[in-house]
Amino acid sequence: MFEKILIANRGEIALRVIRACQEMGIKSVAVHSTADSDAMHVRMADESVCIGPASSTDSYLSKAAIISACEITGAQAVHPGYGFLSENAAFAQALQDHGITFIGPTAEHIRIMGDKITAKETAAALGIPVVPGSAGGVPDFETAIGVAAKIGFPVIIKATAGGGGRGMKVAQNAEELEIAFRTARSEAKNAFGNDEVYIEKYLQTPRHIEIQVFGDGKGKAVHLGERDCSLQRRHQKVFEEAPGPVITPAQRARIGKVCADAVAKINYIGAGTIEFLFENGEFYFIEMNTRLQVEHPVTEAIFGIDLVREQIRVASGMDLSFGQDDLVINGHAIEVRINAEKLPNFSPCPGRVRMYHAPGGYGVRMDSALYSGYSIPPYYDSLIGKLIVHGRDRPEALARLKRALGELIVDGIDTTVPLFTALLEEPDVLSGQYNTHWLEKWLAAEFGA
C-alpha cells in the first residue's frame, strides 16, 4: 500500500480523496495555485505545495509542476480527481515514466476512450450498443450529407476531442446541417485544437443513463448499477440519481453485464463510467469517462462502497474487495450540484462567503470545500458543493433533499439552490418523467433562459 499520495486537484474532490487517505492511514499532499493558498484542501492535507499562479494552465494543468511536487514530497502515487489532468494520457504516461503510480486506468485506455471516434469503435467491438452514425471522422460537408441521408435527420455533430457540450450541434435538415457542421468544427478547433467531428443519429427524447464499472486490471470487473443524469443544462448535469427511475432490474442486469464484460476484456483498471442515451428500452453508447465522476456519491450511497478507497487499493496492486454478487442496491440516492452562479442566466458568481452552514441529519451528505469567510476565486469551475441524500426509496430521498436544501446556508454569493427548490415542486421531476431536453425547456418557459 502507498505511504503518501498527492492529489492533483482542488475543491471538494481534493477533500474527498484526502479523507479517504486519512481513513486508510496514508499521508496526503495537496497542490495549489497562488489563488488557492487558503483553500480547505490545503489546510486538511498533511503537506502542501504551491505549483504556480492562479491560471490553471500554469498550475493544475502543469504536468511538470505536479511531477516536481511528487519528487519534492516523496509521493508515490497521484490521484487526479476529475477534470484537469484526470483524463490526460500524456500525464498518466509521464507519471509512469517517473516511477509514480497514476490512480486510474492506463495511459492507453485513457487515450482510446478520450477520442470519441476510437471510443465508439472500441465499444462496438466489445459488444456495447452504439448510436447509428458515421464510421469515423467526417472530413467535409459532402460526406456529412451522405451520412445524414443514410441514418436520417435529425442528426447531431460532435467534436472528436469534445466534452462539456462544446463542438456539439444538432441539425434537423440539410440546410441546418451545413451551418451546424461549420460551427461545430470551428468550436472544436478553438476549444480543443482539433476540428475533427463525427455525426450520429439524434435521439428525440432520450434519458442520460451511465453505468459505473470497476476493474482490477487483471481481467476482473464489476458494474455498480446505473445513474440517471438526464436533468441537464447545455449538456452539463445538474441533478443525478441512482438507481434510475425508469430502469428495470432486467435492463440493469443486461446492460451492466455487457459493460462489466467489456472492461474486463481489456483489463481495465480502476473506476470508469460508460455513458448511454436510453430511449424506447434501448441503450446507445455515448462515451466512456476513465475517471471518477462528479456524481459518484449516489452510487456509493446505494451500495455502501467507498469508490475512492477502492481506487487506491486497486492501484496499489490489491484485488477488488467485492464481487458482483456482493453488490446489492439499497434504497435511492440523489445528488444536486451547487454552483456559485446567479440565476436565471447561470452567470458565475465568485466572491466572499460570509456564512456557510452545511445541512445534516440522517441520510444527508454535503461534499464541499466551503467555509465561512472563504473567498471563491474566479479562475475555476463554479461548482462549490454537492448535496447528496439517501432514502429507503425515491419519495423519501426527494423529501430528504427538500429538507436539506432548506437547511443549507451559503451567504454572500448567489448559488443554484433556488433552482433545485423550484424543481422539487415540479410533477415531472417528482414522478421521474423527464429526459435530457426537459430542463432546458423548463428554464425557457420559466425564465426565458
N, C-alpha and C positions, 0 to 999 in steps of 0.2 A: 504493500500500500504506500501511496505517496506520503511524504512528510510535510511538503509545502506546495501549495497550489496558488498560482497567480490568476486573478480574474481580469480578463481583458475587456472590461465593460464598466458601466456606471449605473446609477439609479437603482430601481427596485430589483432588477435581475442580479446585479452585483451583490446586493444584500442577501438575496435568495441563496446564492452559491456560498457566500461567507457563512451563513447559518448552517448549511449542510456540512461545511468543513468543520465548524465548531463542534457539531454533534458527533463527527467521526474522529475527532482528535487530531485534525490536520491543520497546520498553520496556514493562514491566508495572507496573500499580498494583494493590496489594492493598487491600481494605477489610476492616475487622474490628470486632467489638464489643469492649467492655472485657474480656470474658471470654476473648477470643482474642488478646490483645496479644502473647503469647509463642508463637503458633501458627507452624507451619513455613511456611505460605504467606506470612505477614507477613515472615518472615526472608528468603525467597527472592526476593520481588518487588523491583523497582528502587525503588519508593516504596510507602508505605502510609498509609492514612488511617483514623482511628477514626471510625466512623459512628454510634455510640450504645452504650447499655448492653447487658447480656447478653441480654435478651429479643430474640428475632428480630423481633418486631413493631416494635421500636424501632430496629432496626439493619439486618439483612439484608433485611427486608421493607419498609424505608423508602425509597420512591421518591425523595422529596425529598433525603434524605441522600446517596443514591448519585449523583444528578444533581449535587448540590453538589460531591461529591468529584471528579466528572469536570471540572467547571468550575475547581476549585482546581488540579488537576494538569494540565489541558490534554489529558486523554484524549479521543481522537477516536471511540472505539468501546467498547462494553461486551460482554463475553462473560458470559452468565448462568449457565453450567454447567447443572446440573439441580436441580430443587427450587427453593425460594424464589420468585424472580420470573421464572424461566425460561419459564413459560407464562402470563405475565400480559400480556394485550393492552394494558391501560392503561399499563403500564410501557414496552412497546415503542413505543407511540404517543407517550408523554411524551418519550422519548429522541429520537425523530424530530423532535418539535416544538422541541427544543433543539439540533437540528443534530448529534446524536450518533448514530452507527450502532449499531443493535442487531444483534449477530452471531447471527442466527437468522431465522426467517420474518417475514413482515409481520404487523402487528397484526391485520389482518383474518383471515388464515389461523389465527392463534392463537385468535382469538375463535370462529371457525367450529368448529374442532376441539376447543375447550375445552368446548363444550356438547355433551353426549353425544348428544342427540336430533338436533341440527343436523348433527353429525359423521356420524351414521348415515345421515341423509337425503342428505348430500353424497356420502358414499361410494357409496351405491346409485346415485345419479345419474351417478357417474363409472364405473360398471361393476364396482365392488368387491362381492363377495358378502357379504351381511349375514345375521345371525341373524333368524329369524322373530320378530315381536313387535309391540308397539303402534306405531302410526304416529307418535305423538308422546308428550307427557306424559300421564300418567293422573291425572285430577283427583280421582277418588273411587273408593271400593271397588266400587260397582256397575259402573263402567267396567272396573275391573280384572278382575272376574269374567267380564265379556263377552270380554275379550281372552284370558284364560286358557282359556275354553271353546273359543275359536276355534283357538288354537295347541296346546292340550293341556298337561296337567301332566306333569312338574314345570316350574315357571317360576321365573325369578329377577327380583327387583325391584331396580332400580339408581337411584341418585341421578343426576339430570341433570348436576349440577355435581360429581359424586363423584370419588373416587380413593382408592387405598390400602385398598380393601375397605370403606370406611365408606359407610353408606347402601345396603348391598347385602344382600339376604335371599333365601333360597330357600324356596319353598312347594311341598309335594308334593300338596296338595289344597286345597279351598275353605276349610276351617277354618283351615289354616295360613296361607292367603293373607291372610285378614283381619288376623291378628296381624302377619304379615310386612309388610304394606302400612303399617300404623300405625307399626311400629317403624322401617322404612326412612325414612319421611317425617320422623319425629322425629330420627333420627340425622343425616339430611341437613340439616335445619334448624339443628341445633346445630353441625355441622361446617362447613357451607358458607354458612349464611344463606339457603338456598334449599331448600324442601322438595319441589320437583317431582321426581317419579320416573317411570320408564318400565318396561315389562315385556318380557322376552324369553324365548324357549324356553330351558330349562335343559338343556344337554347333559350326558349322564351320565358319560362317560369321555373328555373331550377332552384334547388337549395344547394348551399355550400356545405358539403359533408367531408370531414377529414378523419382519417384513420391513424391512430397513434401506433407506431411499431417500435420494437426494440430488439436489437440483435446483439449477439455476443462476439461477432467477428469470427466464429468458428463453425458456422453453418447452422446455428440455432437461433430462432427468432420467435417472438410472440406479438400479438396485437392486443392493445388495451382499448378496444371498442372505438366508438366514434365521438366526434364533437360536431355540433351543428353551429356553423358560424355564418348563417345566412343574413343576419341583420348587419348590413354594410353600407358605408357611405364612400363613394368613389373608390370602390374595391378595397376599402380599409375596414376591417372587422371592428365592431364596437360592442357586441353582445354575443357571448358564446355559452353554449350549454352542453352538458353530457348527462345521459345519453341523448341522442337526437329525438325530438318529439314525434317524428313520423317514421322512424326506422324500426322495423320489426326484428325480433330476435333472429328469425331465419335470415333476413337480409344482412344483419350484423355478422352472423356466423359465416355467411358465404363470402362477403367482401373482406372480412377480417382475415379469413384463411388465405384468400388469394394474396393479400398484401404481405402477411407473415411469411408465406411460402416464397414469395418473390424476393424479399430481402434476405431470406435465409440462403437462397440460391447464390447470391453474390457475396456472401459472407460479410454482410453489412454489420458494422459495429456501432453501438450506442443508440440514442434516440433519433427517430425520424418521423415525419408526418407525410402521408400520402393524401393529397387533396383531390376531391372529386366534385363535379357537378352532378346532382341527383335529380332526375326527372322521370316521371312515369315508371317508377320502380327500378330504373336502371342507373348505374354508376358510370361516370365518364371521367377518366384521369385528367387532371389539370397540370399538376406539378408535384414534386417531392421536395419538402424542406428538410435539409440534412442538419438539423439543429433542434434545440429545444424551442417550443412555441411559446408565444406570449400567453396563450390560453392553456398551458399545461396544467395549471392548478385544478381545473374542473375534472380532469382525468385522475389526478392524484386523489381528489376528494371521493370519487365514487369507487375507487379501487383500494384506497388506503396504501398507496405506493408512493414513496419519495423518488421521483424520477431523477432528480439531480444526484442524490446519493447513489442511485443505480448507475448513472453515467460515470461517476467517479470510480465505482467498484469495477465495472467492466473495462474501463480504460486502463486500469492498473493490472489487468490480466485475469481477474476473477470471473467465475461463471455467473450467469444470471441467478439471482436469488429466488426466482419464482418461475414456474412453468405456466403454460396456457390454462391448464386445469385449475390453477390456483387463483386465476383472475375472475372474480365474480362481482358483478355490478351491485353496488349498494346505494340505493336512493338516486337522487338527482342533484346536480350542481350547476350553478350559473355564475358567469363572470361578466362584469361590465368594466370597460376601460375608462378610467377617469383621466381626462386630458385637461391641461391648462389652456382652455380655449373659450372664446367668447361667442355665445350663440346670438343669432342663428347662423352666422357666417362661418363659424368654426375657425376664427382667426386666432393665432397664437396669443397667449396672454401670460407671458413671463412676469415675474415680479416677486415682491417680498410676501411671504406667508405670515400674516400677523398671528394667526392661531390655527393650530391643527389638532383635531381630535378624531381618532380612528374609532369606528364602530366596533362593538364587541358582542359577546353573548354566544350562546350555543350555535354551532354551525356557521360562524362568521369568520372570515379570514381577510385581512387587509394587507396586501403587499405594496408597500410604498416606502420611498426614501425621504418623505417629507418630515419636517419638524417645525415647531413654532419658531419664527424668526429666520427661517431659511429663505434665501433668495433664489428663485428658479432662474437659471441662466437662459438667455435667448438663443443659444447656439445649437441646441439639440432637439430631439423629438419632444413633442408636447405631452407625452404620456407621463403622468405623475403618480399613478397608483392603479391597482387592480383590486376591485372588491369582489370577493368570491363567497358564495353562500352554498350550503349543502343542506338538503332536507330529505325526509323519507320518500317524498315524491315531488313531482313538479309543482303542484299547487303550494306545498309547504315551502319549497325553495323560493317561489315567487313572493310569498308573503314575507319570508325572512329577508329577501332583498329589499322589499319596500321599507321594512322596519329599519334595516341597516343604513339605507340611503338617508333616512330621516335623522339618524344619529351622526352621520359624517359631517364634520365641520372643516372647511378649508377657507379661512377668512383672509381677505386681502387680494385675491385674484378671482377671476371668473373660471368656472370649470363646466364640464359637461354633465354634472349631476342632474340639473333640471331636465335634460333630455331623457334620462332613464326614469325619472319620476313620472314624466308625461307618458312614456312608452308603457309603463305598468298600468296605465288606465285604458289602454287600447285593447279591444276584444280580440283582435287578430294575434297580438303578442301573448295575451293570456291563454289563448287556445293553441298557440304554436302554429298557426296557419299563416305563414309568411314565406317569402322567397328572397332571392338576392336583390330584387328590384324594389321590394316593399318599402324599405326605409327611405330611399331617395324620393319615391312618390309621396310618401307621408310628409317628408320635410318640405317638398314643393307645395303641397296642399296647405300645410300649417304655417310656413314661414316664407314661402317663395324661394327657399334656399336650394 
